[in-house]
Amino acid sequence: MAARKSPLFDTATTLGKIVAFFGVSALCGVLAAGLLVPAAAAAGTAASGSLQFFDDLPSELQAEALAQPSKILANDGSLIATVYSENRQPITLDQVSPAMIDAMLAIEDDRFYEHGGVDMQGILGALASNLTSDTNRGASTITQQYVNNVIIDTNLQNGKEVVLSGSADRKYGDKIREMKLAIALEKQMSKDEILQGYFNIVPFSGTTFGVQAAAKYFFNLDASQLNLQQAALLAGIVNGPTVYSPTGNPDMALKRRNVVLRAMLDKGRITQEEHDAAVATGLDLNLTPVPRNCTGAAQAPYFCDYVVHLILNDERFGATPEDREKLLYRGGLTVTTTLDPEIQAAAQTAVLETANPDTTDPEIGHSMTSLEPSTGKILSMAQNTRYNPEAGPGNSVLNFNVDQNQDGDPAKPLNGMGGFQPGSTYKPFTVAAWLDAGKTLNTTLNGSKRTYPAGYSWNASCLPGGRYGIPEAWTPINYGDTNYKTTTVIDGLANSLNTITMAEINQLDLCKFQQMAFAAGVHDGKSATGSNEMLGINPPSSFGGGGDASPLSMATGFATFAAEGLKCEPRALVSVKAVDGRDFDVPPQDCEQVMKKEVAQGVNAATQQVMTKGSGYYLQNGQPVAGKTGTNDYRSQTWFMGYTTGMVTASWLGNHVWGNEKGSMEGKQIGGRTYPEIDGSKIAGPSWKNFIDRIPGQYEAKPFTAPPASIMGNVTPAPAPSAKPAPAPSPKASDQNNGGDNKDTDKKDDDD
């Protein structure tokens, strides 16, 4: 075999290295002058030019706090998710095993405790080695590496250009600045403090930074527990986290580990026996990654997403979106929330048993969210899709439970779907308006089927001219085009009769029930004008909502009934604390009496009859409970609002892809089943019962306060209809227009 030619005799290579030698020599001269500034200045030497250059460099290292993961916790302290840009767990030097310290010093800077930040001996030794071989040995001390990592980290945090070591963009000036900062740092910090900082800042793999996080990730151990071969592996990674990755390049990682072990032997840090025993082992990894962000949530990923957006939208946590993002993903926050893990687990189980994404057509979504009425605390937020940004059946990061924007402000997105048509779940707000006007639940109304002719109008004080007119004739119909009778307001709600609701509207101001719903917390989930907006003002909206409301918004409205007219804004954050001791303000509990107690009590009496006489009959669970089902015209959106005195739950199931008109769920696969007939009592309601039956004793369920006699009233004769009677039903009456998207399709189970 031909002898290998030494690089020393390769003219081009040698010439380059000789030039480098003189460059390094000049650099050493500058550094030497810098180290001897006082003496040189006194002697007035010719080094003054170099000294001026050196003195002009910054001498203080501007360091930001090291990035640490933030934790989002449930109300019992259990983990919801860890959010971070860098997984780091700072520790003190005495928490690092002696083997780890010896391994790092042996391979990176054996003279660390002897030099003053820059190792002249090391620089010259590296130069000589590089001139006489084909190696590319570096000479940066641990102090210099620490300085360089601090600069990179600080620039990264402040959005400045990041130039990595070894990059072609890294200039001699950068290196000289690094050296001076290293020298200055050695005068400000002890050797142990520098080594501790280095162990905490250095990258090991991807988003894993610092020796403690690395020990946990690769071996599921604390840094104090690392043995010789484990320590040597981690020390070897530092020189090239990608090249020497134990997961990406295990062979290279093993070779590098053995290089570290040889260095430890050569420098007397281990014995031959220890070396040989360690070299004989494999990598023996025990990979334990820390799940990252809401995609890796331990529970309630959509609630996690909601909490993240609340923090990113709130100036309490930083003046700009960039400041807030930096705080959340790098600030080591502990975010304690209102989520109740037991209630959340029950909701998630019920949702998946009803509409598991693996057995449900991908356009069908199901969500369930619960509130505590007296405080607004969000107790659960479940969804049937997988929180996964990758395209695929059953994957979605959109939150079905919440609005598109916080407070209707497009600058504060919530990553929400923005709501769905509420159907007949909106009728209790019409009853509330009826009672607020001084009328009673036992008032008898004529529920005959009737046609409102073109040009017919209703009082609407909030609209121009104070009236709302219809351009074409309109005939509201009940579910199945039946049950047109004279009955009381309370019975009309219990049986979800559209014509009784319209009889109420004929005596009210159209704006009143929308204003009451809005005050109670129900609003357009797609509001984007800078504030939340009411749903639409029109007659069909009295029994269909007139727009899209999110489950969280609907839960807030019904919580106002449960709390006897006290509206509490939904609340997710309990406390936010930073690792540096800062305690951030969070939105306080915000409750306001927006409805007369007796009005809310009257609505509760009516919605209890939904459970005992109406569509919720088979959903009772032996406790005082109230509720309302809802289904839109096209059977594309279904609801059940179930509540007690201590918890309100919005159960929604619908077509989230095709929306309303084209989105009928009839014949769709839902949890491995098809339903030829769809309404809120058939799927969303039973899912709620599945949920509530799993958590007995986990919520308050006292008897509702009975409304006063002035709210109940006496049964009165029904007034004669004022509109033209409708013709007899046709065979396709159930397909007739019923006010567009607001047609109610609720009915009692015994009418199925």
ZIKAJO-V279404 format. One record per pair of residues at least 24 apart in sequence whose C-alpha atoms are under 8 Angstrom apart, sorted by sequence separation. I is the first residue (numbers start at 0). J is the second residue. If there is no record, write none. Layout:
# ZIKAJO-V279404
I_J, I_J
This chain:
# ZIKAJO-V279404
29_53, 116_140, 232_256, 235_259, 450_474, 523_547, 524_548, 566_590, 567_591, 635_659, 117_142, 231_256, 234_259, 449_474, 450_475, 523_548, 524_549, 565_590, 566_591, 634_659, 635_660, 116_142, 117_143, 231_257, 448_474, 449_475, 510_536, 522_548, 523_549, 565_591, 566_592, 633_659, 635_661, 116_143, 232_259, 356_383, 448_475, 509_536, 521_548, 565_592, 566_593, 633_660, 635_662, 228_256, 231_259, 253_281, 355_383, 356_384, 448_476, 509_537, 524_552, 564_592, 565_593, 631_659, 633_661, 634_662, 635_663, 111_140, 231_260, 253_282, 354_383, 355_384, 356_385, 509_538, 512_541, 564_593, 565_594, 633_662, 634_663, 635_664, 111_141, 147_177, 203_233, 522_552, 564_594, 633_663, 634_664, 652_682, 108_139, 111_142, 146_177, 350_381, 351_382, 361_392, 521_552, 563_594, 564_595, 634_665, 652_683, 108_140, 228_260, 350_382, 351_383, 361_393, 368_400, 509_541, 520_552, 521_553, 563_595, 564_596, 651_683, 107_140, 108_141, 203_236, 249_282, 346_379, 350_383, 366_399, 367_400, 520_553, 563_596, 650_683, 107_141, 143_177, 146_180, 203_237, 346_380, 347_381, 365_399, 366_400, 504_538, 521_555, 563_597, 564_598, 650_684, 143_178, 146_181, 202_237, 205_240, 343_378, 346_381, 347_382, 357_392, 364_399, 448_483, 520_555, 521_556, 559_594, 563_598, 564_599, 201_237, 204_240, 342_378, 343_379, 347_383, 356_392, 357_393, 447_483, 519_555, 520_556, 563_599, 650_686, 143_180, 203_240, 204_241, 245_282, 342_379, 343_380, 356_393, 446_483, 447_484, 501_538, 504_541, 519_556, 562_599, 563_600, 650_687, 143_181, 202_240, 338_376, 343_381, 446_484, 447_485, 519_557, 561_599, 142_181, 337_376, 338_377, 339_378, 340_379, 445_484, 446_485, 520_559, 560_599, 648_687, 204_244, 337_377, 338_378, 339_379, 445_485, 446_486, 501_541, 516_556, 519_559, 559_599, 560_600, 637_677, 638_678, 639_679, 337_378, 338_379, 444_485, 445_486, 500_541, 637_678, 638_679, 639_680, 142_184, 298_340, 443_485, 444_486, 500_542, 560_602, 561_603, 637_679, 638_680, 142_185, 443_486, 444_487, 560_603, 634_677, 299_343, 443_487, 444_488, 634_678, 639_683, 640_684, 442_487, 443_488, 497_542, 519_564, 638_683, 639_684, 441_487, 442_488, 520_566, 637_683, 638_684, 641_687, 440_487, 441_488, 519_566, 145_193, 440_488, 441_489, 457_505, 460_508, 518_566, 520_568, 630_678, 639_687, 228_277, 439_488, 440_489, 458_507, 459_508, 460_509, 461_510, 629_678, 630_679, 227_277, 228_278, 232_282, 446_496, 448_498, 458_508, 459_509, 460_510, 628_678, 629_679, 142_193, 145_196, 149_200, 447_498, 457_508, 458_509, 459_510, 628_679, 629_680, 142_194, 145_197, 148_200, 228_280, 446_498, 457_509, 628_680, 646_698, 141_194, 144_197, 148_201, 229_282, 446_499, 645_698, 646_699, 445_499, 645_699, 646_700, 142_197, 145_200, 444_499, 644_699, 645_700, 141_197, 145_201, 446_502, 628_684, 643_699, 644_700, 645_701, 445_502, 643_700, 644_701, 430_488, 444_502, 643_701, 644_702, 444_503, 644_703, 643_703, 117_178, 116_178, 430_492, 117_181, 116_181, 117_182, 427_492, 615_680, 680_745, 116_182, 218_284, 219_285, 426_492, 614_680, 618_684, 678_744, 679_745, 115_182, 217_284, 218_285, 219_286, 618_685, 678_745, 116_184, 217_285, 218_286, 219_287, 620_688, 680_748, 116_185, 216_285, 217_286, 218_287, 426_495, 615_684, 619_688, 115_185, 216_286, 217_287, 433_503, 467_537, 618_688, 215_286, 216_287, 429_500, 436_507, 215_287, 216_288, 423_495, 620_692, 215_288, 216_289, 430_503, 426_500, 429_503, 433_507, 519_593, 429_504, 432_507, 518_593, 519_594, 624_700, 302_379, 623_700, 112_190, 302_380, 622_700, 623_701, 111_190, 301_380, 302_381, 432_511, 515_594, 623_702, 299_379, 301_381, 432_512, 623_703, 660_740, 299_380, 301_382, 431_512, 561_642, 659_740, 299_381, 561_643, 562_644, 429_512, 432_515, 557_640, 561_644, 428_512, 429_513, 431_515, 558_642, 561_645, 301_386, 428_513, 557_642, 60_146, 63_149, 300_386, 554_640, 561_647, 62_149, 65_152, 428_515, 62_150, 428_516, 543_631, 558_646, 60_149, 61_150, 63_152, 558_647, 60_150, 63_153, 557_647, 62_153, 27_119, 61_153, 294_386, 63_156, 293_386, 294_387, 305_398, 554_647, 304_398, 554_648, 301_396, 554_649, 553_649, 301_398, 312_410, 551_649, 92_191, 312_411, 550_649, 604_703, 92_192, 312_412, 550_650, 603_703, 550_651, 604_705, 92_194, 604_706, 92_195, 308_411, 600_703, 91_195, 308_412, 309_413, 600_704, 601_705, 90_195, 308_413, 418_523, 419_524, 600_705, 601_706, 632_737, 20_126, 308_414, 417_523, 418_524, 600_706, 417_524, 418_525, 632_739, 633_740, 305_413, 417_525, 598_706, 632_740, 90_199, 305_414, 597_706, 601_710, 631_740, 632_741, 89_199, 304_414, 597_707, 601_711, 631_741, 632_742, 634_744, 88_199, 631_742, 632_743, 87_199, 429_541, 493_605, 598_710, 631_743, 632_744, 16_129, 17_130, 428_541, 429_542, 492_605, 493_606, 597_710, 630_743, 631_744, 16_130, 492_606, 629_743, 630_744, 425_540, 426_541, 490_605, 493_608, 494_609, 629_744, 630_745, 425_541, 426_542, 489_605, 493_609, 629_745, 13_130, 407_524, 425_542, 426_543, 492_609, 493_610, 628_745, 407_525, 408_526, 409_527, 424_542, 425_543, 490_608, 494_612, 495_613, 57_176, 407_526, 408_527, 409_528, 423_542, 424_543, 425_544, 489_608, 493_612, 494_613, 56_176, 60_180, 86_206, 87_207, 89_209, 404_524, 406_526, 407_527, 408_528, 409_529, 422_542, 423_543, 493_613, 494_614, 58_179, 59_180, 85_206, 86_207, 87_208, 88_209, 90_211, 403_524, 404_525, 407_528, 408_529, 422_543, 423_544, 493_614, 57_179, 58_180, 84_206, 85_207, 86_208, 87_209, 89_211, 402_524, 403_525, 404_526, 407_529, 408_530, 421_543, 422_544, 7_130, 56_179, 57_180, 85_208, 88_211, 99_222, 401_524, 402_525, 403_526, 404_527, 406_529, 407_530, 420_543, 421_544, 6_130, 7_131, 59_183, 60_184, 87_211, 88_212, 406_530, 407_531, 420_544, 6_131, 7_132, 58_183, 59_184, 87_212, 102_227, 406_531, 407_532, 420_545, 421_546, 5_131, 6_132, 53_179, 86_212, 96_222, 97_223, 99_225, 420_546, 421_547, 5_132, 6_133, 95_222, 96_223, 98_225, 99_226, 419_546, 420_547, 421_548, 94_222, 95_223, 96_224, 98_226, 99_227, 102_230, 103_231, 106_234, 419_547, 420_548, 94_223, 95_224, 96_225, 98_227, 102_231, 106_235, 418_547, 419_548, 93_223, 96_226, 417_547, 418_548, 419_549, 99_230, 103_234, 417_548, 418_549, 614_745, 616_747, 617_748, 98_230, 99_231, 102_234, 103_235, 417_549, 418_550, 614_746, 615_747, 616_748, 98_231, 416_549, 613_746, 614_747, 615_748, 613_747, 614_748, 65_200, 99_234, 612_747, 613_748, 402_548, 402_549, 401_549, 26_175, 30_179, 400_549, 401_550, 402_551, 399_549, 400_550, 401_551, 402_552, 399_550, 400_551, 401_552, 106_259, 105_259, 106_262, 102_259, 105_262, 106_263, 109_266, 102_260, 105_263, 435_595, 102_263, 105_266, 440_601, 101_263, 105_268, 435_598, 434_598, 440_605, 101_268, 431_598, 434_601, 431_599, 156_325, 431_601, 431_602, 430_602, 427_602, 427_606, 375_555, 368_550, 369_551, 367_550, 368_551, 372_555, 375_558, 366_550, 370_554, 369_554, 370_555, 373_558, 368_554, 372_558, 371_558, 372_559, 370_558, 372_561, 373_562, 372_562, 373_565, 375_567, 377_569, 374_567, 375_568, 376_569, 377_570, 372_566, 373_567, 374_568, 375_569, 376_570, 377_571, 372_567, 375_570, 376_571, 545_740, 374_570, 545_741, 543_740, 544_741, 539_737, 543_741, 370_569, 539_738, 542_741, 543_742, 542_742, 543_743, 540_741, 542_743, 539_741, 86_289, 424_627, 539_742, 423_627, 424_628, 425_629, 423_628, 424_629, 423_629, 422_629, 423_630, 81_289, 83_291, 421_629, 422_630, 423_631, 81_290, 82_291, 83_292, 421_630, 422_631, 80_290, 81_291, 82_292, 421_631, 422_632, 80_291, 81_292, 82_293, 420_631, 80_292, 81_293, 80_293, 375_588, 81_295, 374_588, 375_589, 422_636, 424_638, 80_295, 81_296, 374_589, 375_590, 421_636, 422_637, 424_639, 80_296, 374_590, 420_636, 421_637, 422_638, 424_640, 79_296, 80_297, 419_636, 421_638, 79_297, 80_298, 78_297, 79_298, 78_298, 79_299, 80_300, 79_300, 80_303, 79_303, 487_714, 486_717, 71_303, 485_717, 337_570, 338_571, 337_571, 336_571, 337_572, 336_572, 337_573, 335_572, 336_573, 334_572, 335_573, 336_574, 334_573, 335_574, 334_574, 335_575, 333_574, 334_575, 333_575, 334_576, 85_328, 332_575, 333_576, 83_327, 84_328, 85_329, 332_576, 333_577, 82_327, 83_328, 84_329, 332_577, 333_578, 82_328, 83_329, 331_577, 332_578, 497_743, 330_577, 331_578, 330_578, 480_728, 495_745, 474_725, 495_746, 480_732, 494_746, 480_733, 494_747, 479_733, 478_733, 476_733, 69_327, 69_328, 76_335, 68_328, 69_329, 67_328, 68_329, 69_330, 70_331, 72_333, 74_335, 475_736, 476_737, 66_328, 67_329, 68_330, 69_331, 70_332, 71_333, 72_334, 73_335, 74_336, 474_736, 475_737, 66_329, 67_330, 68_331, 69_332, 70_333, 71_334, 72_335, 73_336, 74_337, 77_340, 473_736, 474_737, 475_738, 65_329, 66_330, 67_331, 68_332, 69_333, 70_334, 71_335, 72_336, 73_337, 74_338, 75_339, 473_737, 66_331, 69_334, 71_336, 73_338, 74_339, 75_340, 306_571, 473_738, 478_743, 479_744, 73_339, 74_340, 306_572, 477_743, 478_744, 73_340, 316_583, 477_744, 478_745, 315_583, 478_746, 315_584, 315_585, 439_709, 440_710, 441_711, 442_712, 452_722, 439_710, 440_711, 441_712, 442_713, 443_714, 451_722, 452_723, 372_644, 373_645, 438_710, 439_711, 440_712, 441_713, 442_714, 443_715, 444_716, 445_717, 450_722, 451_723, 372_645, 437_710, 439_712, 441_714, 442_715, 443_716, 444_717, 445_718, 447_720, 449_722, 450_723, 371_645, 372_646, 439_713, 441_715, 442_716, 443_717, 444_718, 445_719, 449_723, 450_724, 371_646, 372_647, 442_717, 445_720, 449_724, 450_725, 370_646, 371_647, 434_710, 448_724, 449_725, 369_646, 370_647, 447_724, 448_725, 369_647, 370_648, 369_648, 368_648, 369_649, 367_648, 368_649, 367_649, 368_650, 367_650, 366_650, 367_651, 365_650, 366_651, 365_651, 366_652, 365_652, 364_652, 365_653, 363_652, 364_653, 363_653, 364_654, 363_654, 364_655, 362_654, 363_655, 362_655, 363_656, 362_656, 362_657, 363_664, 363_669, 360_667, 359_667, 360_668, 359_668, 360_669, 358_668, 359_669, 358_669, 359_670, 358_670, 359_671, 357_670, 358_671, 355_669, 356_670, 354_669, 355_670, 353_669, 354_670, 353_670, 354_671, 352_670, 351_670, 422_741, 367_687, 420_740, 422_742, 423_743, 420_741, 422_743, 423_744, 422_744, 423_745, 353_682, 353_686, 350_686, 349_686, 349_687, 349_689, 349_690, 348_690, 346_690, 345_690, 345_691, 345_693, 345_694, 342_694, 341_694, 342_697
